Amino acid sequence: MTAGLESRRLVVYAIDPIRTHLDEHVVNALRHLEALGSVLVSAPRSLPVADRDRLDSLVDHVTESPSSVFASETYGQIISDSGLEVSRYKEVVLTGDGWFGPVADFGPTVERMASSGADVWQLAENLHDNPEEDFPDEGFASRSRPWIWTSVSPSLLNSPIWRAAWSEAGDDDEAFEQRFGRALAARGARLAYAFRASAFASGDPLLYDAVRMIEAGCPVVGRRQFEMFPAFLDQRAIVGRDTLDAVAATGYPVDLILGALVRSVPPRALATNLGMLEVLPDKTSADEGAIAALRVLAVVHVSDVVASADVFERLGNLPPGYDLLVTVSDGMTAARLQQDIEMSGDIGFARLELRVVPPSPGRDMSDFFVGCRDVLLEGGYDIVVKVHSRRISRKTMNVRRYFRRYQVENLLNSPEYVRNLLTLFLREPGLGLVFPPMMHIGYGTMGNGWAGLSGAVDRLLRELKVTTPTDSGSPLAPYGGMWVARPEALRRMLSRRWKHSDYFAASRALELAHAQERTIVLAAAEDGFHARTVLTAEHASISHTALEYKVDALSPQLRGYPLDQIRFLRRMGSMSFGGPIAVARMWLTFRYPRVSRLLSPIYTLARRAYQLARFARRAVRIVLKRLADSEMEVR
């Protein structure tokens, strides 16, 4: 850094103390901020040593964050701890990792504002004195975050006006930066904005009008719009996918945004906010050379031999030259399958391997994570396709048939469709998994995706050292156990050497397998990989119309937007198994939540007693029926 630049501007950049990794978007931002002057970074205490060393090599000064949570007063402490004399600079910029960019050159905006004569200027005007609605029960609590951009003169920074405005700006929350600027103006400081709200007909254009802000030359995109409660964004028609498309058009690498958000936003919320469902066509303009260069492994678990014929036929839609690995539970089935596959005609594989693995409650999941661990970790593949043909119990023939159609067709519908799916991986280096959305036709999974597995899931996440936030509703997961993945995205789940006995040791059947199914996206997110869901046009039509009808049928009894309906229902509490006791508890929870909490243990005991009585009555009926049948046989 030259002396001339250092005397011109000091950029104080705060990384949110809750971060546990140095995101690549921060590295990119710091490299561009260096052109503006001397850069001082506040690094989280939890940052790994290697990330801290990387920061030291990037900027002039690095200090440790004074606390584990961000507070606006941190900026003063950062400057004080650095020992820098701010009077040496003509301008001090207070900013942080609350934005992505630059999506345009900082220079024109900074130079324009430098000539404005303002004592303090902020990048984007926000007329809202209070933060947007708070949703702590849904996992989206409002909190103080690093500022977007407030530039002040050193003389103002050390003045009584600064200290007085600080106390007058109110609570330290998401809107504190804007209120603080107005408090300075009320005390006589000259305040200016690089992008005024009036130019966008919006009180908060950085949130509500991000695309037009980009078009107007704003060099940054606010991070907050991607991290908010999806139902809030839905009500206000804030479409994150539109913003990402506008960002991509500027040449900014969108993967930097996804790599940062995937660790800080629950996966389903992120997928909703960014519209990460792809309806893929059966026509393609894919780069055939790049597709052909991919090393693809297809892993197929077979326990239902009859139904496996369609799965193998669909695998023929993969680009020719893939490797096929089939797992079965006995040698006779393996021999029969090998004969069937060899006689079925060319389905495009270059190498076939059949593995006999011990029968396990983990079914396809234990076969995959135990029986195929070696090839997943060391096989050198670019893409892994996981499908299965397993027996489905306790479902009607129609449901079983549609389940197989839904899973297999949405992954392997046609050669052109598969090439479009693989192109997603070529286009996005951070894409870890692709799978169909949650199936809701014939299944009651929606709203109950965790399936009573919270204990098993928590244990698994702790063991894998996953800190990515979980969704309060159903998780984003490959329900049904079929997906296409990048092997690197599976490494954290494979880091534990699973054994078949682990699947027997679970407290209930399929517990570990279902927990892995529901956490595979979280494990990938911890390593910076995001997930997308895919549908064929046909299944998108079937799914959307059914889903629209069901949501509409549920809505007449609840007034307002979905946001209001969600908050009302959450306040009422779970209906559980229904009945008059459940209705009474919901009414009590809504009207007298404190009393409800006190009576909760009694309700739990009553519910368990009721369930036990139902179980006992069913058992007695079965015993009596068997006795009656025995008497009939004797006669």
Secondary structure as UniProt FT lines:
FT   HELIX           3..8
FT   STRAND          10..14
FT   TURN            17..18
FT   HELIX           24..33
FT   HELIX           34..36
FT   STRAND          38..43
FT   TURN            45..46
FT   HELIX           49..58
FT   STRAND          61..64
FT   TURN            72..73
FT   HELIX           74..82
FT   HELIX           86..88
FT   STRAND          92..96
FT   STRAND          99..100
FT   HELIX           106..114
FT   TURN            115..117
FT   STRAND          120..124
FT   HELIX           136..138
FT   STRAND          149..152
FT   HELIX           154..157
FT   HELIX           160..168
FT   TURN            174..175
FT   HELIX           176..186
FT   TURN            187..188
FT   STRAND          191..195
FT   HELIX           197..199
FT   TURN            200..201
FT   HELIX           205..208
FT   HELIX           210..215
FT   TURN            216..217
FT   STRAND          221..222
FT   HELIX           224..227
FT   HELIX           230..235
FT   TURN            236..237
FT   HELIX           240..249
FT   TURN            250..251
FT   HELIX           254..261
FT   TURN            262..264
FT   HELIX           267..273
FT   TURN            274..275
FT   STRAND          277..280
FT   HELIX           288..293
FT   STRAND          296..302
FT   HELIX           305..315
FT   TURN            316..317
FT   TURN            320..321
FT   STRAND          322..328
FT   HELIX           331..343
FT   STRAND          349..356
FT   TURN            361..362
FT   HELIX           363..366
FT   HELIX           367..371
FT   HELIX           373..378
FT   STRAND          383..389
FT   HELIX           397..412
FT   HELIX           415..427
FT   TURN            429..430
FT   STRAND          431..435
FT   TURN            446..447
FT   TURN            449..452
FT   HELIX           454..463
FT   TURN            464..465
FT   TURN            479..480
FT   STRAND          483..485
FT   HELIX           487..490
FT   HELIX           491..494
FT   HELIX           500..505
FT   TURN            509..510
FT   HELIX           511..526
FT   TURN            527..528
FT   STRAND          530..536
FT   HELIX           537..554
FT   TURN            556..557
FT   HELIX           562..572
FT   TURN            576..577
FT   HELIX           579..591
FT   HELIX           593..634
//
